[in-house]
Amino acid sequence: MDRRASWLKGVLDLLVLASLTEGESYGYAIAKRLDDAGLGRIRGGTLYPVLNRMEEAGLVAAEYRAVEKGPGRRYYVLTDEGRTVLAEQGRAWTEFDASVRSVLAEGGIR
């Protein structure tokens, strides 16, 4: 049984916040960055509700921009509150990851 999809669902908010630390981006570029990092393809039906929820929570700010060719894009940028949540949740995830690794190592899995 492949559990990666459920693991990703549990940490996707954190990954999206982390993907915005270097500056603004738009949905497709965020999804591509996460895919390139080995996390698999994240569909818009999964990503955009996360971005909308984060915008409503004040963790990201969004701005729609028209482009010369093709549809416009909504660009997202991390807010100060988003940076704070990323730092706090990033530490919590790192501690959780260490605990999981410890238990797996005790079970002989490295």
C-alpha positions as CSV (number, residue, x, y, z in Angstrom):
1,M,0.0,0.0,0.0
2,D,1.4,3.4,-1.0
3,R,0.8,6.0,1.7
4,R,2.7,8.9,0.1
5,A,-0.5,10.7,-1.0
6,S,-1.8,10.8,2.6
7,W,1.6,11.8,3.9
8,L,1.8,14.6,1.4
9,K,-1.8,15.8,2.3
10,G,-0.7,16.1,5.9
11,V,2.3,18.3,5.1
12,L,1.2,20.1,1.9
13,D,0.4,23.4,3.7
14,L,3.9,23.5,5.2
15,L,5.5,22.7,1.8
16,V,3.6,25.4,0.0
17,L,4.7,28.0,2.6
18,A,8.3,26.8,2.3
19,S,8.1,27.1,-1.5
20,L,7.3,30.8,-1.1
21,T,10.3,31.7,1.1
22,E,12.4,32.9,-1.9
23,G,9.6,35.2,-3.2
24,E,6.3,35.3,-5.0
25,S,5.1,32.5,-7.2
26,Y,2.0,31.2,-8.9
27,G,0.2,27.9,-8.6
28,Y,1.7,26.0,-11.5
29,A,5.2,27.0,-10.5
30,I,4.6,25.9,-6.9
31,A,3.3,22.6,-8.1
32,K,6.3,22.1,-10.5
33,R,8.8,23.0,-7.7
34,L,7.3,20.3,-5.4
35,D,7.2,17.8,-8.3
36,D,10.8,18.5,-9.1
37,A,11.6,18.0,-5.4
38,G,10.3,14.4,-5.8
39,L,7.0,14.9,-4.1
40,G,4.9,13.9,-7.1
41,R,2.5,15.8,-9.3
42,I,0.1,18.0,-7.3
43,R,-3.1,18.8,-9.2
44,G,-4.8,22.2,-9.2
45,G,-7.8,20.7,-7.5
46,T,-5.6,19.9,-4.5
47,L,-3.2,23.0,-4.6
48,Y,-5.6,25.9,-5.1
49,P,-7.9,25.1,-2.2
50,V,-4.8,25.1,0.0
51,L,-3.7,28.4,-1.4
52,N,-7.2,29.9,-0.9
53,R,-7.3,28.6,2.7
54,M,-3.9,30.1,3.4
55,E,-4.9,33.4,1.9
56,E,-8.1,33.5,4.1
57,A,-5.9,32.7,7.1
58,G,-3.5,35.6,6.3
59,L,-0.5,33.3,5.7
60,V,-0.2,34.4,2.0
61,A,-1.2,37.4,0.0
62,A,-2.4,37.0,-3.5
63,E,-2.5,39.3,-6.5
64,Y,-4.0,38.7,-9.9
65,R,-2.0,39.8,-12.9
66,A,-3.0,39.9,-16.5
67,V,-0.4,38.7,-19.1
68,E,0.0,39.5,-22.8
69,K,-0.6,36.0,-24.0
70,G,-2.8,33.5,-22.3
71,P,-4.8,33.7,-19.1
72,G,-3.7,35.9,-16.2
73,R,-2.1,34.4,-13.1
74,R,-2.6,34.7,-9.4
75,Y,0.7,35.4,-7.7
76,Y,1.2,34.4,-4.0
77,V,3.6,35.8,-1.5
78,L,4.3,34.8,2.0
79,T,3.1,37.2,4.7
80,D,4.9,37.9,8.0
81,E,2.3,35.7,9.7
82,G,3.0,33.0,7.1
83,R,6.7,33.1,7.9
84,T,6.0,32.7,11.6
85,V,3.7,29.7,11.0
86,L,6.3,28.2,8.7
87,A,9.0,28.5,11.3
88,E,6.8,27.1,14.1
89,Q,5.4,24.3,12.0
90,G,8.7,23.6,10.4
91,R,10.3,22.9,13.8
92,A,7.3,20.8,14.8
93,W,7.6,18.7,11.6
94,T,11.4,18.3,12.1
95,E,10.8,17.0,15.6
96,F,8.0,14.6,14.3
97,D,10.3,13.4,11.5
98,A,13.1,12.7,14.0
99,S,10.6,10.7,16.2
100,V,9.4,8.6,13.2
101,R,13.0,7.9,12.1
102,S,13.9,6.9,15.6
103,V,11.1,4.4,15.8
104,L,11.8,3.0,12.3
105,A,15.5,2.6,13.2
106,E,14.5,0.7,16.3
107,G,12.6,-1.6,14.0
108,G,15.6,-2.2,11.9
109,I,14.6,0.2,9.1
110,R,17.2,2.7,8.0
